[in-house]
């Protein structure tokens, strides 16, 4: 299980399902993260909020939200990621 750091918070990157991380974008207030994954001709947008995990995990982490989206194009995935980040501004 790989741990990467994005915008000062940790993210578990689990590639067991075959999806590869292509891009990640963070909201201006640094509270929301959208990750775009790809496999074959499909793309998935995973959404995260910044927070804390159980006490054994030190520091801040990106906590995955239950909803995600599957798209046919990377352009659609970026549009969905932008919508998620816009919610932070409202």
Secondary structure, DSSP 8 states (H G I E B T S, - for coil): -EEEEETTEEEEE--TTS-EEEEEEE-TTSSEEEEEEEETTEEEEEEEEEE---TTS-S-EEEEEEEEEEESSHHHHHHHHHHHHHHHH-
